[in-house]
Amino acid sequence: MRKLNKYIFLLLICVIILLVGGHNILAQSEKLWPKGAPVVTVGFGAGGGTDTAVRPILAKMEEYLGETINVVNMDGASSAVAAEHVLSLAADGYNMFATGSGPLSGFRVMGTSDSSWRDWVSWHPFNGPAALLVKDDSPIKTFDEAMNAIKDEDLNFGISGFGVGPHVLVEAIFQIAGVPSPNYVTAGSCRNAAVSLYAGEVDIAMCTFSSAVDFVKAGQLRALVVTTAEPYPVDSIIIPSITELLEGSENVPLLSETWPVLIRREAPQNIIDKLNEAFIWALEQPEIKEFAETKALNIVGYYGEEADKFLSFSEAGYSWALYDSGLAEKSPEGFGIPKLADWDWEKEKNF
């Protein structure tokens, strides 16, 4: 009897092991990324506009998927270094990229990467304006005074980097206002540019507003203008829009930047489909809505064809703005990129 009980006990142990092992195998097979956690490589430094915009949405997407998504930062060449890194890896869905729509739109004409929106599937949670900023105690009080000071004085002008959204936007403004390019000081991220301005290392800065809005709310920095079509309220402050201060600037707000998460277009469709689900769910969560309100961002939720359409339009705007400002190494015409006046999605989508 004892020997029989021993055999029964051993049999039960084997059954338990098989059941647990089978459950683990089943759980692994149901994972979207069974081989390990995917990685999103952010093309700018930690704490910048792109980094700040993508981490909250990725955290909520993790929650929906029940899986970990690792985020790392890889600065360089306005995110082209990170783009090339991800493109060098397998298109198996484990490697993603995050940047601003502005830098991505300028890769080819800037000569930093052969990549364009056509190489990626993208998800865009937010868009938001850039702001022209001075320190709270600056003698420059208005947009007009800022333009005159840049014309007449040797000022240091802070930006995150060349070819990124705020840089292209302010160059478009300078071109319309007839102001020469200033002495730029690159900081690596918009957050760093705002910190440099507060520290007195630069005299004026152009930043993604979400990266500096807390400084403005605290009264440490002053926003002279934002790149919107209407005045922009922040708490009790009403910031003037570029269109009300600068004649001929009606198209500037059309270049408002987004901060997409991207995956290779050749990635497995089941991963893309599941990320679509997670993205849609994440945007509806109260934490995301609160984050957007706190950071002066607009929830846009572009994905699928809508995301492709936006990036195609953005590429037309940014690449020609860079080229017309003398900042691009190559002409957009050489890549078949139309000017905004000639842009037609029905033609552009057939790639």
RAZIGI-V914929 format. One record per residue. N is the residue number from 0. RES is the residue in one letter. SS is DSSP state (@ for helix, = for strand, . for the rest). PSI is psi in whole degrees, 0 to 359 (NA if undefined). OMEGA is omega in whole degrees, 0 to 359 (NA if undefined). Layout:
n & res & ss & psi & omega
N & RES & SS & PSI & OMEGA
N & RES & SS & PSI & OMEGA
//
This chain:
n & res & ss & psi & omega
0 & M & . & 318 & 179
1 & R & @ & 320 & 180
2 & K & @ & 322 & 179
3 & L & @ & 316 & 178
4 & N & @ & 324 & 179
5 & K & @ & 316 & 179
6 & Y & @ & 319 & 178
7 & I & @ & 319 & 179
8 & F & @ & 314 & 179
9 & L & @ & 322 & 178
10 & L & @ & 319 & 179
11 & L & @ & 320 & 178
12 & I & @ & 316 & 180
13 & C & @ & 318 & 179
14 & V & @ & 317 & 180
15 & I & @ & 316 & 180
16 & I & @ & 317 & 180
17 & L & @ & 319 & 180
18 & L & @ & 314 & 180
19 & V & @ & 315 & 178
20 & G & @ & 318 & 178
21 & G & @ & 322 & 178
22 & H & @ & 318 & 180
23 & N & @ & 320 & 178
24 & I & @ & 318 & 179
25 & L & @ & 316 & 180
26 & A & @ & 319 & 180
27 & Q & @ & 321 & 181
28 & S & @ & 337 & 180
29 & E & @ & 347 & 179
30 & K & . & 143 & 178
31 & L & . & 325 & 178
32 & W & . & 79 & 186
33 & P & . & 340 & 184
34 & K & . & 354 & 183
35 & G & . & 176 & 184
36 & A & . & 137 & 174
37 & P & = & 165 & 182
38 & V & = & 131 & 171
39 & V & = & 118 & 179
40 & T & = & 111 & 179
41 & V & = & 128 & 187
42 & G & . & 8 & 179
43 & F & . & 171 & 184
44 & G & . & 162 & 178
45 & A & . & 138 & 177
46 & G & . & 353 & 178
47 & G & . & 180 & 184
48 & G & @ & 317 & 180
49 & T & @ & 311 & 180
50 & D & @ & 316 & 181
51 & T & @ & 325 & 184
52 & A & @ & 325 & 188
53 & V & @ & 331 & 185
54 & R & @ & 316 & 180
55 & P & @ & 319 & 181
56 & I & @ & 324 & 178
57 & L & @ & 324 & 178
58 & A & @ & 319 & 179
59 & K & @ & 326 & 176
60 & M & @ & 322 & 173
61 & E & @ & 316 & 182
62 & E & @ & 317 & 180
63 & Y & @ & 318 & 185
64 & L & @ & 338 & 184
65 & G & . & 27 & 181
66 & E & . & 158 & 180
67 & T & . & 137 & 171
68 & I & = & 112 & 180
69 & N & = & 143 & 179
70 & V & = & 127 & 177
71 & V & = & 158 & 179
72 & N & = & 137 & 178
73 & M & . & 93 & 184
74 & D & . & 156 & 173
75 & G & . & 132 & 176
76 & A & @ & 45 & 178
77 & S & @ & 45 & 175
78 & S & @ & 359 & 179
79 & A & @ & 329 & 178
80 & V & @ & 314 & 179
81 & A & @ & 320 & 179
82 & A & @ & 313 & 180
83 & E & @ & 325 & 177
84 & H & @ & 311 & 181
85 & V & @ & 322 & 179
86 & L & @ & 337 & 179
87 & S & . & 348 & 182
88 & L & . & 169 & 181
89 & A & . & 143 & 178
90 & A & . & 55 & 185
91 & D & . & 7 & 178
92 & G & . & 358 & 181
93 & Y & . & 349 & 185
94 & N & = & 122 & 181
95 & M & = & 175 & 189
96 & F & = & 147 & 175
97 & A & = & 137 & 181
98 & T & . & 190 & 170
99 & G & . & 152 & 179
100 & S & @ & 331 & 179
101 & G & @ & 303 & 178
102 & P & @ & 316 & 179
103 & L & @ & 322 & 182
104 & S & @ & 342 & 182
105 & G & @ & 359 & 184
106 & F & @ & 308 & 189
107 & R & @ & 317 & 182
108 & V & @ & 334 & 177
109 & M & @ & 348 & 179
110 & G & . & 19 & 182
111 & T & . & 336 & 179
112 & S & . & 147 & 175
113 & D & . & 358 & 183
114 & S & . & 148 & 172
115 & S & . & 181 & 181
116 & W & @ & 336 & 181
117 & R & @ & 342 & 181
118 & D & @ & 354 & 190
119 & W & = & 150 & 161
120 & V & = & 137 & 189
121 & S & = & 155 & 176
122 & W & = & 124 & 186
123 & H & = & 101 & 181
124 & P & = & 319 & 190
125 & F & = & 158 & 158
126 & N & = & 167 & 182
127 & G & = & 159 & 182
128 & P & . & 166 & 166
129 & A & = & 159 & 182
130 & A & = & 142 & 173
131 & L & = & 122 & 191
132 & L & = & 147 & 169
133 & V & = & 165 & 176
134 & K & = & 157 & 185
135 & D & . & 327 & 182
136 & D & . & 15 & 180
137 & S & . & 144 & 175
138 & P & . & 346 & 177
139 & I & . & 117 & 187
140 & K & . & 339 & 185
141 & T & . & 168 & 177
142 & F & @ & 315 & 180
143 & D & @ & 319 & 178
144 & E & @ & 324 & 178
145 & A & @ & 316 & 180
146 & M & @ & 318 & 179
147 & N & @ & 322 & 180
148 & A & @ & 321 & 179
149 & I & @ & 324 & 178
150 & K & @ & 317 & 193
151 & D & @ & 343 & 187
152 & E & . & 160 & 177
153 & D & . & 84 & 184
154 & L & . & 152 & 173
155 & N & = & 127 & 187
156 & F & = & 119 & 184
157 & G & = & 132 & 172
158 & I & = & 165 & 178
159 & S & . & 320 & 180
160 & G & . & 170 & 180
161 & F & . & 138 & 176
162 & G & . & 357 & 178
163 & V & . & 172 & 186
164 & G & @ & 302 & 182
165 & P & @ & 325 & 179
166 & H & @ & 314 & 180
167 & V & @ & 319 & 180
168 & L & @ & 315 & 182
169 & V & @ & 329 & 175
170 & E & @ & 322 & 176
171 & A & @ & 320 & 178
172 & I & @ & 315 & 179
173 & F & @ & 319 & 182
174 & Q & @ & 317 & 180
175 & I & @ & 320 & 183
176 & A & @ & 352 & 182
177 & G & . & 36 & 182
178 & V & . & 133 & 179
179 & P & . & 158 & 177
180 & S & . & 137 & 183
181 & P & . & 186 & 174
182 & N & = & 98 & 184
183 & Y & = & 142 & 172
184 & V & = & 114 & 182
185 & T & = & 140 & 186
186 & A & . & 353 & 179
187 & G & . & 331 & 175
188 & S & . & 160 & 179
189 & C & @ & 326 & 178
190 & R & @ & 316 & 178
191 & N & @ & 324 & 178
192 & A & @ & 320 & 178
193 & A & @ & 319 & 178
194 & V & @ & 319 & 178
195 & S & @ & 322 & 178
196 & L & @ & 314 & 180
197 & Y & @ & 326 & 181
198 & A & . & 354 & 179
199 & G & . & 14 & 181
200 & E & . & 338 & 173
201 & V & . & 162 & 185
202 & D & . & 326 & 180
203 & I & = & 155 & 176
204 & A & = & 151 & 173
205 & M & = & 118 & 186
206 & C & = & 153 & 164
207 & T & = & 126 & 190
208 & F & @ & 327 & 181
209 & S & @ & 334 & 181
210 & S & @ & 344 & 186
211 & A & @ & 0 & 187
212 & V & @ & 329 & 180
213 & D & @ & 325 & 175
214 & F & @ & 320 & 180
215 & V & @ & 316 & 179
216 & K & @ & 327 & 181
217 & A & . & 356 & 180
218 & G & . & 15 & 181
219 & Q & . & 329 & 174
220 & L & = & 156 & 180
221 & R & = & 128 & 178
222 & A & = & 120 & 181
223 & L & = & 330 & 181
224 & V & = & 152 & 172
225 & V & = & 154 & 185
226 & T & . & 59 & 178
227 & T & . & 169 & 178
228 & A & . & 341 & 181
229 & E & . & 158 & 175
230 & P & . & 148 & 189
231 & Y & = & 116 & 180
232 & P & = & 134 & 173
233 & V & = & 109 & 188
234 & D & . & 239 & 181
235 & S & . & 4 & 183
236 & I & = & 135 & 173
237 & I & = & 112 & 183
238 & I & = & 131 & 181
239 & P & . & 148 & 175
240 & S & = & 155 & 180
241 & I & @ & 327 & 184
242 & T & @ & 336 & 179
243 & E & @ & 343 & 183
244 & L & @ & 339 & 186
245 & L & . & 112 & 179
246 & E & . & 136 & 180
247 & G & . & 8 & 184
248 & S & . & 21 & 186
249 & E & . & 331 & 182
250 & N & . & 350 & 182
251 & V & @ & 315 & 179
252 & P & @ & 339 & 179
253 & L & @ & 343 & 180
254 & L & @ & 15 & 178
255 & S & . & 137 & 190
256 & E & = & 150 & 167
257 & T & = & 171 & 180
258 & W & . & 84 & 187
259 & P & . & 154 & 163
260 & V & = & 133 & 186
261 & L & = & 151 & 176
262 & I & = & 150 & 180
263 & R & = & 138 & 181
264 & R & . & 337 & 179
265 & E & . & 1 & 182
266 & A & . & 155 & 180
267 & P & . & 135 & 185
268 & Q & @ & 327 & 181
269 & N & @ & 328 & 177
270 & I & @ & 317 & 178
271 & I & @ & 316 & 181
272 & D & @ & 318 & 182
273 & K & @ & 324 & 176
274 & L & @ & 325 & 174
275 & N & @ & 312 & 180
276 & E & @ & 311 & 183
277 & A & @ & 321 & 181
278 & F & @ & 313 & 180
279 & I & @ & 316 & 180
280 & W & @ & 316 & 184
281 & A & @ & 321 & 182
282 & L & @ & 337 & 182
283 & E & . & 354 & 184
284 & Q & . & 141 & 184
285 & P & @ & 330 & 180
286 & E & @ & 324 & 179
287 & I & @ & 318 & 179
288 & K & @ & 320 & 178
289 & E & @ & 319 & 178
290 & F & @ & 314 & 181
291 & A & @ & 317 & 180
292 & E & @ & 317 & 181
293 & T & @ & 323 & 186
294 & K & . & 10 & 179
295 & A & . & 45 & 178
296 & L & . & 155 & 174
297 & N & = & 134 & 176
298 & I & = & 120 & 181
299 & V & = & 323 & 174
300 & G & = & 38 & 179
301 & Y & = & 134 & 169
302 & Y & = & 170 & 181
303 & G & @ & 218 & 183
304 & E & @ & 326 & 179
305 & E & @ & 321 & 178
306 & A & @ & 317 & 177
307 & D & @ & 317 & 181
308 & K & @ & 315 & 179
309 & F & @ & 314 & 183
310 & L & @ & 326 & 176
311 & S & @ & 316 & 178
312 & F & @ & 317 & 180
313 & S & @ & 319 & 180
314 & E & @ & 318 & 178
315 & A & @ & 316 & 182
316 & G & @ & 310 & 185
317 & Y & @ & 316 & 185
318 & S & @ & 320 & 179
319 & W & @ & 327 & 176
320 & A & @ & 320 & 177
321 & L & @ & 317 & 182
322 & Y & @ & 315 & 181
323 & D & @ & 336 & 179
324 & S & . & 0 & 180
325 & G & . & 18 & 184
326 & L & . & 342 & 183
327 & A & . & 145 & 177
328 & E & . & 332 & 186
329 & K & . & 153 & 180
330 & S & . & 137 & 175
331 & P & @ & 331 & 181
332 & E & @ & 326 & 179
333 & G & @ & 340 & 178
334 & F & @ & 5 & 181
335 & G & . & 24 & 180
336 & I & . & 120 & 182
337 & P & . & 158 & 169
338 & K & . & 159 & 184
339 & L & @ & 323 & 181
340 & A & @ & 336 & 182
341 & D & @ & 2 & 185
342 & W & . & 133 & 181
343 & D & . & 111 & 184
344 & W & @ & 326 & 180
345 & E & @ & 330 & 177
346 & K & @ & 319 & 186
347 & E & @ & 332 & 185
348 & K & . & 348 & 180
349 & N & . & 66 & 182
350 & F & . & NA & NA
//
